[in-house]
Amino acid sequence: MLWLASPQQQAAARYVVNEIFTKERYNHPGFQIAPTHTVVDIGANMGVFVLWAAQKAKQGKVLAIEPTSAIDVLRMNVERNGLSNVVPIQFAAGRDGETFQITTYPGFNIVNHHVGWQPKFWTKFFIKLLYGKYQSQPVVETASVKSLKRILDENGVDRVNYLKCDCEGGEYEIFRTLDDATFDRIDKIAMEFHEYSPKQKRQELIDLLEKHGFKVQVEKSWFEYTFMKYGMLWAVRG
């Protein structure tokens, strides 16, 4: 199995590995990854999705975009598994040249988020319940930002066959600032949406995607959306 985590991150690793490798959360109908595909992961975190996707896109390329120190674990996993088709990129996607602060939870970094966005009550409760075993205080890191266009251009990517986005509320700024030409380079988007503030509504994302020629399917479980305010958007070019 393609997963090697540092001991203090095993709790987060077990949960995410189960979601991605066992349940194959991202192997949605119509979203299968072919051997030659180019995959972009925005919010790669420790790299579990990256490791799963890299097995499938063996002759392709996987860009792993992660602004926080979690990328160190991703790099370790990529190296130890000998994955030459993965490119780790320590930036956030968004508007070129910007920076922002992001709250991280070393040892339980499933829920990293912009310091200005607060998870809902039950999300906070689960963080406290599980994360409290590992570290008493969260850490604030500074994230540097590059546009998705620049990231693609710098890595020689003309076409994105599969874009996965899971960045704890950052998806709104990413897609608000994405230029039309870059939108046109993307075939499919698997996006976890979050509604942590009144300005974060999935309908805005749906409208943006439909405007750029995507057909969008919303998927949300009662538990995840009611208690933690997140769900999935599956978008494919019509």
Residue pairs with C-beta under 8 A, 6 or more apart in sequence:
1 17
1 21
2 21
2 51
2 52
2 54
2 55
2 77
2 81
3 13
3 17
3 21
3 48
3 51
3 77
4 76
4 77
4 80
4 81
5 12
5 13
5 46
5 73
5 77
6 73
6 76
8 106
8 107
8 134
9 46
9 73
9 107
9 108
9 109
11 107
11 108
11 130
11 133
11 134
12 46
12 107
12 108
12 109
12 110
13 46
13 48
15 110
16 45
16 46
16 48
16 110
17 48
19 25
20 26
20 48
20 49
20 52
21 48
21 52
24 52
26 49
26 52
26 53
26 164
26 190
28 190
28 234
30 188
30 234
30 236
31 162
31 188
31 190
31 234
31 236
32 56
33 39
33 53
33 56
33 57
33 60
33 161
33 162
34 56
34 57
34 60
34 161
35 56
35 57
35 58
35 59
35 60
36 57
36 59
36 60
37 56
37 57
37 60
37 161
37 162
38 57
38 60
38 61
38 62
38 63
38 157
38 159
38 160
38 161
38 162
39 53
39 57
39 60
39 61
39 62
39 63
39 160
39 161
39 162
39 163
39 164
40 62
40 63
40 65
40 148
40 151
40 152
40 157
40 160
40 162
40 163
40 164
41 49
41 50
41 53
41 62
41 63
41 64
41 65
41 66
41 164
42 65
42 93
42 148
42 163
42 164
42 165
42 166
42 167
42 171
42 174
43 65
43 66
43 165
43 166
43 167
43 168
43 170
44 50
44 64
44 65
44 66
44 70
44 71
44 74
44 88
45 66
45 68
45 70
45 74
45 109
45 110
45 112
45 166
46 70
46 73
46 74
46 77
46 109
47 64
47 66
47 71
47 73
47 74
47 77
47 78
47 86
47 88
49 164
49 166
50 62
50 64
50 74
50 77
50 78
50 86
51 77
51 78
51 81
51 83
53 62
53 162
53 164
54 62
54 78
54 81
54 83
54 85
54 86
57 85
58 85
59 85
60 85
60 161
61 85
61 86
61 87
61 155
61 157
62 83
62 85
62 86
62 87
63 87
63 89
63 151
63 152
63 155
63 157
64 71
64 74
64 78
64 86
64 87
64 88
64 89
65 89
65 91
65 92
65 93
65 151
66 74
66 88
66 89
66 90
67 90
67 91
67 92
67 102
67 141
67 143
67 144
67 145
68 102
68 104
68 109
68 112
68 141
68 143
69 104
69 106
69 141
70 104
70 109
70 112
71 88
71 90
74 88
75 88
78 86
78 88
87 155
89 146
89 151
89 155
90 144
91 143
91 144
91 145
91 146
91 151
92 100
92 102
92 143
92 144
92 145
92 146
92 167
92 170
93 145
93 146
93 147
93 148
93 151
93 167
93 170
93 174
94 145
94 146
94 147
94 170
94 173
94 174
94 177
95 145
95 147
95 173
95 177
96 145
96 146
96 147
96 150
97 145
98 145
99 142
99 143
99 144
99 145
100 114
100 115
100 142
100 143
100 145
101 114
101 115
101 140
101 141
101 142
101 143
102 112
102 113
102 114
102 115
102 140
102 141
102 142
102 143
103 112
103 113
103 114
103 115
103 138
103 139
103 140
104 112
104 138
104 139
104 140
104 141
105 111
105 112
105 127
105 131
105 135
105 138
105 139
106 134
106 135
106 139
107 131
107 133
107 134
107 135
108 127
108 130
108 131
108 133
108 134
108 135
111 119
111 123
111 127
111 168
112 168
113 119
113 168
113 169
113 196
114 168
114 169
114 170
115 140
117 168
117 169
117 194
117 196
117 197
117 200
118 124
118 196
118 197
119 127
119 168
119 196
119 228
119 229
120 196
120 227
120 228
120 229
122 227
122 228
123 227
123 228
123 229
126 228
131 138
147 177
147 178
147 179
147 182
148 174
148 178
148 182
149 178
149 179
149 181
149 182
152 158
152 160
152 182
152 185
157 185
158 185
159 185
159 187
160 185
160 186
160 187
161 187
161 188
162 187
162 188
162 190
163 186
163 188
163 189
163 190
163 191
164 189
164 190
164 191
165 171
165 174
165 189
165 190
165 191
165 192
166 191
166 192
167 174
168 194
168 196
169 194
169 196
169 197
169 200
171 191
171 192
171 193
171 194
171 205
172 199
172 200
172 204
172 205
175 205
175 208
175 209
176 204
176 208
180 212
183 212
183 213
184 212
184 213
187 236
187 237
188 234
188 235
188 236
188 237
189 209
189 214
189 233
189 234
189 235
189 236
190 232
190 233
190 234
190 235
191 205
191 232
191 233
191 234
191 235
192 230
192 231
192 232
192 233
193 200
193 202
193 205
193 230
193 231
193 232
193 233
194 200
194 229
194 230
195 201
195 202
195 229
195 230
196 229
202 218
202 231
202 233
205 233
206 216
206 218
206 233
209 216
209 233
209 235
210 216
213 237
213 238
214 235
214 236
214 237
214 238
215 235
215 236
215 237
215 238
216 233
216 234
216 235
217 233
217 234
217 235
218 231
218 232
218 233
219 231
219 232
219 233
219 234
220 230
220 231
220 232
221 231
224 230
224 231
225 231
